[in-house]
Amino acid sequence: MSKILIVEDEAAIRRVLKKIISEENDTYQVEEAEDGLEGIELIKNNDYDLVLCDIKMPKMDGVEVLEKAKKIKPETPIVMISGHGELDTAVNTMRLGAFDYISKPPDLNRLLNTVRNALDRKVLVVENKRLKKKVSKNYEMIGESESISHIKDIIEKVAATDARVLITGPNGTGKELVAHWLHEKSERAKEQMIEVNCAAIPTELIESELFGHVKGSFTGANKDRAGKFEAANGGTIFLDEIGDMSLSAQAKVLRALQENKISRVGSDKDIKVNVRVVAATNKDLNKEIEEGRFREDLYHRLAVILIKVPALNDRREDIPLLIDFFSKKISEEQGNPKKTFSDEAVQLLQKYDWTGNIRELRNIVERLIILGEKQISENDVKLFASK
């Protein structure tokens, strides 16, 4: 159930807005405030999914309500309601963080589309914040090898900028971890990082996933939907496995990078976005360009900074640190005391051919913790982690 607050001093307009919204979806719970002061008190004491706020009101005008509300509940989308002579002010409120504005008297379709889009955005923001808290605890860059130290140095220099970054390396090496570090050390860390696995989305749906769509634009498009670029506005979008993206989607991504604009599938309306793009791939994009599967102009837009993540076989000196880290983490997840590894067990694991890289090492460590003795021995490794 979505909870919506209408802050409006004219009772007749409150009634009209409430009637339109309630009839659109009977799961919407609509509450009212007759002035800005009452509105702020309700926002303080409730979790609203959307606030509709008039601009010109007694006691506290809508601009002040917007500024105070964004400090109290920054994730709550606020749509401003503007009279005929207040359009300039309404446009200015967008710079202060308003989601959108609608004019009086409200156009039915415009109002309902704005409400749907704002509620969709709230769901995306809240879910991403939940995931971001989880990610912050789970993602650490472990290693002291020269190659990993070099990557950490690059991240320290690049994170504070808006430079686009292309991360390359084999599967399982931790490219997404590098992306998270870039975001969390950046000025955009207070906003969301949206992840898109381009290889996991069917070609016919990738454009809708990235840029959104309007109702009726294709079979199954039952309502307007915001895309990942809109959801990442103000933050970072991580395009994982970008080498698997279709050429038509590549063209739209290129436009978004060139003009900071996107358009939803089925719409010719431009939407401005302020997004930092970080991309990753396990493919040789130069070869993909030669064979006509990847746009060279997009490659040069993405690869302002290039970070190459090494295979685990090229940083074997980090394996003891990784084993210790995974052993502690997995034991905590299982609610058991941490198991240790003998020197001989670690040395044997350092000699293995890690074709699956860090992902494979973690799986092996988990297997040994489950099946091995209190201290993992060389014999345990031979028994349960044979290659």
Secondary structure, DSSP 8 states (H G I E B T S, - for coil): --EEEEE-S-HHHHHHHHHHHHHH-TT-EEEEESSHHHHHHHHHHS--SEEEEESS-SSS-HHHHHHHHHHH-TTS-EEEEE-GGGHHHHHHHHHTT--EEEESS--HHHHHHHHHHHHHHHHHHHHHHHHHHHHHHH------SHHHHHHHHHHHHHTTS---EEEE--TTS-HHHHHHHHHHTSTTTTS-EEEEETTTS-HHHHHHHHH-B-TTSSTT--S-B--HHHHTTTSEEEEETGGGS-HHHHHHHHHHHHHSEE--BT----EE---EEEEEESS-HHHHHHTTSS-HHHHHHHTTEEEE---GGG-GGGHHHHHHHHHHHHHHHHT----EE-HHHHHHHHHS--TTHHHHHHHHHHHHHHHS-SEE-HHHHHHHS--
